Amino acid sequence: MTAMNELQYENNLELLGQLRDRLQRLEDNDYMTAYYKGYSTSGATLEEIKEEIQLLQEQIRELEEQLDDFEW
């Protein structure tokens, strides 16, 4: 893999923020709604929300590792 340039770093940093925001919304809102009602406001089941949370956590972890490895 080639080293990231500063633009890629900035884009990844922005993407990381967006992923964290999405994860926060899922955990705070959709998960609880689906837990009590059986589905979220978007119509996703609790199982679908759990899967999306897990996927987001993996993406966040990968991005954090890429950003940690960035050399200035």
C-alpha positions in Angstrom: 0.0 0.0 0.0 1.3 3.4 -0.9 1.7 6.1 1.8 -1.2 8.5 2.3 -0.7 12.0 1.2 -2.0 14.9 3.3 -5.3 15.2 1.3 -6.0 11.5 1.8 -5.3 12.0 5.5 -7.7 14.9 5.7 -10.4 13.0 3.8 -9.9 10.0 6.0 -10.1 12.2 9.1 -13.4 13.7 7.9 -14.7 10.2 7.0 -13.8 9.0 10.5 -15.8 11.8 12.0 -18.8 10.9 9.9 -18.6 7.2 10.7 -18.3 8.0 14.4 -21.4 10.3 14.2 -23.3 7.5 12.4 -22.3 5.0 15.0 -23.3 7.3 17.8 -26.8 7.8 16.3 -27.2 4.1 15.8 -26.2 3.3 19.4 -28.2 6.2 21.0 -31.3 6.2 18.9 -31.9 3.4 16.4 -30.7 0.6 18.7 -32.9 1.7 21.6 -35.9 2.2 19.3 -35.5 -1.1 17.7 -34.9 -2.8 21.1 -38.3 -1.6 22.4 -40.4 -1.4 19.2 -38.8 -4.2 17.2 -37.7 -1.9 14.4 -36.0 1.5 14.2 -37.3 4.7 12.7 -35.8 3.7 9.4 -37.5 0.3 9.6 -34.3 -1.7 10.4 -34.6 -4.6 12.7 -32.5 -4.9 15.9 -30.3 -7.5 14.2 -29.7 -5.3 11.2 -28.7 -2.4 13.5 -26.3 -4.7 15.4 -24.7 -5.7 12.2 -24.4 -2.1 11.0 -22.9 -1.1 14.4 -20.3 -3.9 14.1 -19.5 -3.0 10.5 -19.0 0.7 11.5 -16.8 -0.3 14.4 -14.6 -2.3 12.0 -14.4 0.6 9.5 -13.5 3.0 12.3 -10.8 0.7 13.6 -9.3 0.4 10.2 -9.3 4.1 9.5 -7.8 4.8 13.0 -5.0 2.4 12.2 -4.4 4.1 8.8 -4.3 7.5 10.4 -2.0 6.3 13.2 0.4 5.0 10.6 0.5 8.2 8.7 3.9 9.8 8.6 4.3 13.6 8.2 
